[in-house]
Amino acid sequence: MLRRLGRELPDLNPSLCHIIASGMFNGLFEIVIHDMPYEQAQRDVAQLREFYTAGWLKLMGE
């Protein structure tokens, strides 16, 4: 999608994309199944998202 929007991106191995997506999903699943206050879960999800998207933002030149 980013290439369609005209963004320059390096070629990414599909298996790497799968690993990144799987890791994020597994991390979210761990947060959801644990019994913790809703506010803490929101903070954890936000930090997890920042962690996983940081690499993508770097690849996109942001």
PDB file of N, CA, C and O in Angstrom:
ATOM      1  N   MET A   1       0.825  -1.185   0.000  1.00  0.00           N
ATOM      2  CA  MET A   1       0.000   0.000   0.000  1.00  0.00           C
ATOM      3  C   MET A   1       0.873   1.254   0.000  1.00  0.00           C
ATOM      4  O   MET A   1       0.585   2.220  -0.707  1.00  0.00           O
ATOM      5  N   LEU A   2       1.934   1.232   0.793  1.00  0.00           N
ATOM      6  CA  LEU A   2       2.792   2.418   0.847  1.00  0.00           C
ATOM      7  C   LEU A   2       3.455   2.677  -0.504  1.00  0.00           C
ATOM      8  O   LEU A   2       3.604   3.826  -0.920  1.00  0.00           O
ATOM      9  N   ARG A   3       3.846   1.619  -1.175  1.00  0.00           N
ATOM     10  CA  ARG A   3       4.434   1.802  -2.517  1.00  0.00           C
ATOM     11  C   ARG A   3       3.404   2.386  -3.478  1.00  0.00           C
ATOM     12  O   ARG A   3       3.736   3.223  -4.317  1.00  0.00           O
ATOM     13  N   ARG A   4       2.169   1.949  -3.355  1.00  0.00           N
ATOM     14  CA  ARG A   4       1.103   2.499  -4.205  1.00  0.00           C
ATOM     15  C   ARG A   4       0.915   3.987  -3.953  1.00  0.00           C
ATOM     16  O   ARG A   4       0.515   4.736  -4.845  1.00  0.00           O
ATOM     17  N   LEU A   5       1.209   4.405  -2.728  1.00  0.00           N
ATOM     18  CA  LEU A   5       1.094   5.824  -2.390  1.00  0.00           C
ATOM     19  C   LEU A   5       2.342   6.613  -2.770  1.00  0.00           C
ATOM     20  O   LEU A   5       2.436   7.811  -2.506  1.00  0.00           O
ATOM     21  N   GLY A   6       3.313   5.916  -3.403  1.00  0.00           N
ATOM     22  CA  GLY A   6       4.508   6.599  -3.868  1.00  0.00           C
ATOM     23  C   GLY A   6       5.647   6.643  -2.880  1.00  0.00           C
ATOM     24  O   GLY A   6       6.613   7.377  -3.092  1.00  0.00           O
ATOM     25  N   ARG A   7       5.565   5.876  -1.800  1.00  0.00           N
ATOM     26  CA  ARG A   7       6.634   5.868  -0.800  1.00  0.00           C
ATOM     27  C   ARG A   7       7.751   4.943  -1.248  1.00  0.00           C
ATOM     28  O   ARG A   7       7.498   3.873  -1.801  1.00  0.00           O
ATOM     29  N   GLU A   8       8.984   5.356  -1.010  1.00  0.00           N
ATOM     30  CA  GLU A   8      10.151   4.535  -1.296  1.00  0.00           C
ATOM     31  C   GLU A   8      10.389   3.617  -0.102  1.00  0.00           C
ATOM     32  O   GLU A   8      10.567   4.082   1.024  1.00  0.00           O
ATOM     33  N   LEU A   9      10.391   2.332  -0.354  1.00  0.00           N
ATOM     34  CA  LEU A   9      10.621   1.356   0.707  1.00  0.00           C
ATOM     35  C   LEU A   9      11.587   0.293   0.222  1.00  0.00           C
ATOM     36  O   LEU A   9      11.576  -0.075  -0.953  1.00  0.00           O
ATOM     37  N   PRO A  10      12.425  -0.204   1.124  1.00  0.00           N
ATOM     38  CA  PRO A  10      13.272  -1.323   0.724  1.00  0.00           C
ATOM     39  C   PRO A  10      12.418  -2.579   0.548  1.00  0.00           C
ATOM     40  O   PRO A  10      11.325  -2.677   1.106  1.00  0.00           O
ATOM     41  N   ASP A  11      12.920  -3.530  -0.226  1.00  0.00           N
ATOM     42  CA  ASP A  11      12.213  -4.794  -0.354  1.00  0.00           C
ATOM     43  C   ASP A  11      12.285  -5.533   0.972  1.00  0.00           C
ATOM     44  O   ASP A  11      13.360  -5.698   1.549  1.00  0.00           O
ATOM     45  N   LEU A  12      11.141  -5.970   1.441  1.00  0.00           N
ATOM     46  CA  LEU A  12      11.066  -6.695   2.707  1.00  0.00           C
ATOM     47  C   LEU A  12      10.690  -8.138   2.421  1.00  0.00           C
ATOM     48  O   LEU A  12       9.771  -8.415   1.650  1.00  0.00           O
ATOM     49  N   ASN A  13      11.404  -9.039   3.047  1.00  0.00           N
ATOM     50  CA  ASN A  13      11.121 -10.455   2.908  1.00  0.00           C
ATOM     51  C   ASN A  13       9.752 -10.743   3.504  1.00  0.00           C
ATOM     52  O   ASN A  13       9.476 -10.324   4.628  1.00  0.00           O
ATOM     53  N   PRO A  14       8.881 -11.453   2.775  1.00  0.00           N
ATOM     54  CA  PRO A  14       7.548 -11.761   3.320  1.00  0.00           C
ATOM     55  C   PRO A  14       7.604 -12.491   4.658  1.00  0.00           C
ATOM     56  O   PRO A  14       6.729 -12.301   5.503  1.00  0.00           O
ATOM     57  N   SER A  15       8.628 -13.326   4.858  1.00  0.00           N
ATOM     58  CA  SER A  15       8.702 -14.032   6.141  1.00  0.00           C
ATOM     59  C   SER A  15       8.987 -13.053   7.280  1.00  0.00           C
ATOM     60  O   SER A  15       8.515 -13.265   8.397  1.00  0.00           O
ATOM     61  N   LEU A  16       9.745 -11.991   7.023  1.00  0.00           N
ATOM     62  CA  LEU A  16       9.991 -10.973   8.039  1.00  0.00           C
ATOM     63  C   LEU A  16       8.696 -10.252   8.392  1.00  0.00           C
ATOM     64  O   LEU A  16       8.414 -10.015   9.567  1.00  0.00           O
ATOM     65  N   CYS A  17       7.921  -9.907   7.391  1.00  0.00           N
ATOM     66  CA  CYS A  17       6.630  -9.248   7.641  1.00  0.00           C
ATOM     67  C   CYS A  17       5.733 -10.148   8.482  1.00  0.00           C
ATOM     68  O   CYS A  17       5.031  -9.672   9.374  1.00  0.00           O
ATOM     69  N   HIS A  18       5.756 -11.443   8.201  1.00  0.00           N
ATOM     70  CA  HIS A  18       4.951 -12.398   8.966  1.00  0.00           C
ATOM     71  C   HIS A  18       5.418 -12.460  10.423  1.00  0.00           C
ATOM     72  O   HIS A  18       4.600 -12.477  11.342  1.00  0.00           O
ATOM     73  N   ILE A  19       6.724 -12.494  10.623  1.00  0.00           N
ATOM     74  CA  ILE A  19       7.267 -12.548  11.983  1.00  0.00           C
ATOM     75  C   ILE A  19       6.862 -11.307  12.774  1.00  0.00           C
ATOM     76  O   ILE A  19       6.462 -11.412  13.933  1.00  0.00           O
ATOM     77  N   ILE A  20       6.963 -10.147  12.158  1.00  0.00           N
ATOM     78  CA  ILE A  20       6.602  -8.896  12.832  1.00  0.00           C
ATOM     79  C   ILE A  20       5.119  -8.894  13.192  1.00  0.00           C
ATOM     80  O   ILE A  20       4.749  -8.562  14.318  1.00  0.00           O
ATOM     81  N   ALA A  21       4.268  -9.266  12.228  1.00  0.00           N
ATOM     82  CA  ALA A  21       2.827  -9.282  12.487  1.00  0.00           C
ATOM     83  C   ALA A  21       2.474 -10.317  13.553  1.00  0.00           C
ATOM     84  O   ALA A  21       1.648 -10.052  14.426  1.00  0.00           O
ATOM     85  N   SER A  22       3.092 -11.483  13.484  1.00  0.00           N
ATOM     86  CA  SER A  22       2.824 -12.537  14.476  1.00  0.00           C
ATOM     87  C   SER A  22       3.247 -12.090  15.873  1.00  0.00           C
ATOM     88  O   SER A  22       2.533 -12.318  16.849  1.00  0.00           O
ATOM     89  N   GLY A  23       4.408 -11.456  15.958  1.00  0.00           N
ATOM     90  CA  GLY A  23       4.881 -10.983  17.256  1.00  0.00           C
ATOM     91  C   GLY A  23       3.942  -9.972  17.866  1.00  0.00           C
ATOM     92  O   GLY A  23       3.673 -10.012  19.066  1.00  0.00           O
ATOM     93  N   MET A  24       3.436  -9.060  17.043  1.00  0.00           N
ATOM     94  CA  MET A  24       2.524  -8.048  17.561  1.00  0.00           C
ATOM     95  C   MET A  24       1.214  -8.702  18.007  1.00  0.00           C
ATOM     96  O   MET A  24       0.679  -8.374  19.066  1.00  0.00           O
ATOM     97  N   PHE A  25       0.702  -9.629  17.190  1.00  0.00           N
ATOM     98  CA  PHE A  25      -0.540 -10.314  17.555  1.00  0.00           C
ATOM     99  C   PHE A  25      -0.366 -11.084  18.856  1.00  0.00           C
ATOM    100  O   PHE A  25      -1.219 -11.014  19.741  1.00  0.00           O
ATOM    101  N   ASN A  26       0.734 -11.815  18.974  1.00  0.00           N
ATOM    102  CA  ASN A  26       0.967 -12.591  20.195  1.00  0.00           C
ATOM    103  C   ASN A  26       1.102 -11.687  21.415  1.00  0.00           C
ATOM    104  O   ASN A  26       0.617 -12.019  22.497  1.00  0.00           O
ATOM    105  N   GLY A  27       1.759 -10.549  21.240  1.00  0.00           N
ATOM    106  CA  GLY A  27       1.881  -9.604  22.346  1.00  0.00           C
ATOM    107  C   GLY A  27       0.528  -9.064  22.772  1.00  0.00           C
ATOM    108  O   GLY A  27       0.249  -8.959  23.967  1.00  0.00           O
ATOM    109  N   LEU A  28      -0.316  -8.721  21.806  1.00  0.00           N
ATOM    110  CA  LEU A  28      -1.659  -8.231  22.130  1.00  0.00           C
ATOM    111  C   LEU A  28      -2.475  -9.318  22.806  1.00  0.00           C
ATOM    112  O   LEU A  28      -3.216  -9.045  23.750  1.00  0.00           O
ATOM    113  N   PHE A  29      -2.345 -10.551  22.329  1.00  0.00           N
ATOM    114  CA  PHE A  29      -3.075 -11.661  22.929  1.00  0.00           C
ATOM    115  C   PHE A  29      -2.676 -11.837  24.385  1.00  0.00           C
ATOM    116  O   PHE A  29      -3.533 -12.063  25.239  1.00  0.00           O
ATOM    117  N   GLU A  30      -1.395 -11.737  24.674  1.00  0.00           N
ATOM    118  CA  GLU A  30      -0.922 -11.864  26.056  1.00  0.00           C
ATOM    119  C   GLU A  30      -1.527 -10.777  26.945  1.00  0.00           C
ATOM    120  O   GLU A  30      -1.901 -11.043  28.087  1.00  0.00           O
ATOM    121  N   ILE A  31      -1.620  -9.574  26.427  1.00  0.00           N
ATOM    122  CA  ILE A  31      -2.190  -8.472  27.209  1.00  0.00           C
ATOM    123  C   ILE A  31      -3.676  -8.714  27.463  1.00  0.00           C
ATOM    124  O   ILE A  31      -4.168  -8.472  28.565  1.00  0.00           O
ATOM    125  N   VAL A  32      -4.387  -9.190  26.447  1.00  0.00           N
ATOM    126  CA  VAL A  32      -5.833  -9.370  26.561  1.00  0.00           C
ATOM    127  C   VAL A  32      -6.185 -10.473  27.553  1.00  0.00           C
ATOM    128  O   VAL A  32      -7.150 -10.332  28.305  1.00  0.00           O
ATOM    129  N   ILE A  33      -5.422 -11.572  27.571  1.00  0.00           N
ATOM    130  CA  ILE A  33      -5.820 -12.690  28.428  1.00  0.00           C
ATOM    131  C   ILE A  33      -5.417 -12.504  29.889  1.00  0.00           C
ATOM    132  O   ILE A  33      -5.918 -13.216  30.759  1.00  0.00           O
ATOM    133  N   HIS A  34      -4.530 -11.570  30.169  1.00  0.00           N
ATOM    134  CA  HIS A  34      -4.137 -11.352  31.561  1.00  0.00           C
ATOM    135  C   HIS A  34      -5.187 -10.503  32.268  1.00  0.00           C
ATOM    136  O   HIS A  34      -5.792  -9.603  31.687  1.00  0.00           O
ATOM    137  N   ASP A  35      -5.375 -10.821  33.524  1.00  0.00           N
ATOM    138  CA  ASP A  35      -6.336 -10.076  34.335  1.00  0.00           C
ATOM    139  C   ASP A  35      -5.630  -8.832  34.865  1.00  0.00           C
ATOM    140  O   ASP A  35      -4.894  -8.892  35.850  1.00  0.00           O
ATOM    141  N   MET A  36      -5.864  -7.713  34.203  1.00  0.00           N
ATOM    142  CA  MET A  36      -5.251  -6.463  34.640  1.00  0.00           C
ATOM    143  C   MET A  36      -6.252  -5.343  34.457  1.00  0.00           C
ATOM    144  O   MET A  36      -7.202  -5.475  33.685  1.00  0.00           O
ATOM    145  N   PRO A  37      -6.050  -4.256  35.151  1.00  0.00           N
ATOM    146  CA  PRO A  37      -6.951  -3.110  34.982  1.00  0.00           C
ATOM    147  C   PRO A  37      -6.958  -2.630  33.529  1.00  0.00           C
ATOM    148  O   PRO A  37      -5.937  -2.665  32.842  1.00  0.00           O
ATOM    149  N   TYR A  38      -8.114  -2.187  33.086  1.00  0.00           N
ATOM    150  CA  TYR A  38      -8.294  -1.736  31.710  1.00  0.00           C
ATOM    151  C   TYR A  38      -7.296  -0.641  31.335  1.00  0.00           C
ATOM    152  O   TYR A  38      -6.740  -0.655  30.236  1.00  0.00           O
ATOM    153  N   GLU A  39      -7.074   0.293  32.231  1.00  0.00           N
ATOM    154  CA  GLU A  39      -6.159   1.400  31.953  1.00  0.00           C
ATOM    155  C   GLU A  39      -4.733   0.891  31.719  1.00  0.00           C
ATOM    156  O   GLU A  39      -4.030   1.384  30.837  1.00  0.00           O
ATOM    157  N   GLN A  40      -4.315  -0.090  32.508  1.00  0.00           N
ATOM    158  CA  GLN A  40      -2.982  -0.671  32.332  1.00  0.00           C
ATOM    159  C   GLN A  40      -2.889  -1.390  30.986  1.00  0.00           C
ATOM    160  O   GLN A  40      -1.875  -1.292  30.295  1.00  0.00           O
ATOM    161  N   ALA A  41      -3.943  -2.108  30.621  1.00  0.00           N
ATOM    162  CA  ALA A  41      -3.954  -2.805  29.335  1.00  0.00           C
ATOM    163  C   ALA A  41      -3.840  -1.794  28.188  1.00  0.00           C
ATOM    164  O   ALA A  41      -3.124  -2.035  27.216  1.00  0.00           O
ATOM    165  N   GLN A  42      -4.545  -0.667  28.302  1.00  0.00           N
ATOM    166  CA  GLN A  42      -4.463   0.370  27.273  1.00  0.00           C
ATOM    167  C   GLN A  42      -3.038   0.897  27.155  1.00  0.00           C
ATOM    168  O   GLN A  42      -2.533   1.068  26.045  1.00  0.00           O
ATOM    169  N   ARG A  43      -2.388   1.154  28.283  1.00  0.00           N
ATOM    170  CA  ARG A  43      -1.008   1.646  28.256  1.00  0.00           C
ATOM    171  C   ARG A  43      -0.072   0.612  27.632  1.00  0.00           C
ATOM    172  O   ARG A  43       0.805   0.957  26.840  1.00  0.00           O
ATOM    173  N   ASP A  44      -0.264  -0.657  27.993  1.00  0.00           N
ATOM    174  CA  ASP A  44       0.594  -1.709  27.450  1.00  0.00           C
ATOM    175  C   ASP A  44       0.418  -1.851  25.937  1.00  0.00           C
ATOM    176  O   ASP A  44       1.396  -2.002  25.205  1.00  0.00           O
ATOM    177  N   VAL A  45      -0.815  -1.802  25.483  1.00  0.00           N
ATOM    178  CA  VAL A  45      -1.075  -1.908  24.039  1.00  0.00           C
ATOM    179  C   VAL A  45      -0.455  -0.721  23.309  1.00  0.00           C
ATOM    180  O   VAL A  45       0.127  -0.893  22.238  1.00  0.00           O
ATOM    181  N   ALA A  46      -0.572   0.469  23.869  1.00  0.00           N
ATOM    182  CA  ALA A  46       0.012   1.657  23.240  1.00  0.00           C
ATOM    183  C   ALA A  46       1.532   1.534  23.148  1.00  0.00           C
ATOM    184  O   ALA A  46       2.121   1.869  22.120  1.00  0.00           O
ATOM    185  N   GLN A  47       2.168   1.056  24.220  1.00  0.00           N
ATOM    186  CA  GLN A  47       3.625   0.889  24.192  1.00  0.00           C
ATOM    187  C   GLN A  47       4.040  -0.204  23.217  1.00  0.00           C
ATOM    188  O   GLN A  47       5.046  -0.066  22.521  1.00  0.00           O
ATOM    189  N   LEU A  48       3.276  -1.285  23.165  1.00  0.00           N
ATOM    190  CA  LEU A  48       3.573  -2.358  22.223  1.00  0.00           C
ATOM    191  C   LEU A  48       3.465  -1.847  20.787  1.00  0.00           C
ATOM    192  O   LEU A  48       4.303  -2.160  19.942  1.00  0.00           O
ATOM    193  N   ARG A  49       2.431  -1.063  20.526  1.00  0.00           N
ATOM    194  CA  ARG A  49       2.249  -0.501  19.180  1.00  0.00           C
ATOM    195  C   ARG A  49       3.421   0.414  18.822  1.00  0.00           C
ATOM    196  O   ARG A  49       3.944   0.344  17.710  1.00  0.00           O
ATOM    197  N   GLU A  50       3.827   1.259  19.745  1.00  0.00           N
ATOM    198  CA  GLU A  50       4.966   2.144  19.493  1.00  0.00           C
ATOM    199  C   GLU A  50       6.222   1.341  19.201  1.00  0.00           C
ATOM    200  O   GLU A  50       6.985   1.686  18.299  1.00  0.00           O
ATOM    201  N   PHE A  51       6.441   0.276  19.955  1.00  0.00           N
ATOM    202  CA  PHE A  51       7.616  -0.564  19.767  1.00  0.00           C
ATOM    203  C   PHE A  51       7.613  -1.198  18.376  1.00  0.00           C
ATOM    204  O   PHE A  51       8.622  -1.157  17.672  1.00  0.00           O
ATOM    205  N   TYR A  52       6.487  -1.780  17.980  1.00  0.00           N
ATOM    206  CA  TYR A  52       6.434  -2.475  16.697  1.00  0.00           C
ATOM    207  C   TYR A  52       6.386  -1.519  15.512  1.00  0.00           C
ATOM    208  O   TYR A  52       6.920  -1.835  14.448  1.00  0.00           O
ATOM    209  N   THR A  53       5.763  -0.369  15.671  1.00  0.00           N
ATOM    210  CA  THR A  53       5.677   0.538  14.526  1.00  0.00           C
ATOM    211  C   THR A  53       6.932   1.381  14.359  1.00  0.00           C
ATOM    212  O   THR A  53       7.129   1.978  13.300  1.00  0.00           O
ATOM    213  N   ALA A  54       7.786   1.446  15.378  1.00  0.00           N
ATOM    214  CA  ALA A  54       9.005   2.254  15.273  1.00  0.00           C
ATOM    215  C   ALA A  54       9.858   1.788  14.100  1.00  0.00           C
ATOM    216  O   ALA A  54      10.387   2.612  13.354  1.00  0.00           O
ATOM    217  N   GLY A  55       9.996   0.492  13.934  1.00  0.00           N
ATOM    218  CA  GLY A  55      10.779  -0.031  12.817  1.00  0.00           C
ATOM    219  C   GLY A  55      10.162   0.307  11.470  1.00  0.00           C
ATOM    220  O   GLY A  55      10.872   0.643  10.522  1.00  0.00           O
ATOM    221  N   TRP A  56       8.851   0.218  11.388  1.00  0.00           N
ATOM    222  CA  TRP A  56       8.176   0.545  10.139  1.00  0.00           C
ATOM    223  C   TRP A  56       8.324   2.031   9.827  1.00  0.00           C
ATOM    224  O   TRP A  56       8.545   2.412   8.677  1.00  0.00           O
ATOM    225  N   LEU A  57       8.203   2.859  10.847  1.00  0.00           N
ATOM    226  CA  LEU A  57       8.346   4.296  10.615  1.00  0.00           C
ATOM    227  C   LEU A  57       9.757   4.616  10.134  1.00  0.00           C
ATOM    228  O   LEU A  57       9.941   5.472   9.269  1.00  0.00           O
ATOM    229  N   LYS A  58      10.748   3.934  10.688  1.00  0.00           N
ATOM    230  CA  LYS A  58      12.123   4.148  10.245  1.00  0.00           C
ATOM    231  C   LYS A  58      12.275   3.734   8.778  1.00  0.00           C
ATOM    232  O   LYS A  58      12.911   4.441   7.997  1.00  0.00           O
ATOM    233  N   LEU A  59      11.704   2.609   8.411  1.00  0.00           N
ATOM    234  CA  LEU A  59      11.770   2.148   7.020  1.00  0.00           C
ATOM    235  C   LEU A  59      11.091   3.131   6.075  1.00  0.00           C
ATOM    236  O   LEU A  59      11.508   3.281   4.927  1.00  0.00           O
ATOM    237  N   MET A  60      10.057   3.794   6.552  1.00  0.00           N
ATOM    238  CA  MET A  60       9.306   4.736   5.725  1.00  0.00           C
ATOM    239  C   MET A  60       9.949   6.125   5.729  1.00  0.00           C
ATOM    240  O   MET A  60       9.472   7.033   5.048  1.00  0.00           O
ATOM    241  N   GLY A  61      11.028   6.292   6.495  1.00  0.00           N
ATOM    242  CA  GLY A  61      11.698   7.579   6.515  1.00  0.00           C
ATOM    243  C   GLY A  61      11.019   8.614   7.393  1.00  0.00           C
ATOM    244  O   GLY A  61      11.183   9.815   7.179  1.00  0.00           O
ATOM    245  N   GLU A  62      10.274   8.171   8.358  1.00  0.00           N
ATOM    246  CA  GLU A  62       9.569   9.098   9.250  1.00  0.00           C
ATOM    247  C   GLU A  62      10.396   9.387  10.477  1.00  0.00           C
ATOM    248  O   GLU A  62       9.968  10.147  11.345  1.00  0.00           O
TER     249      GLU A  62
END
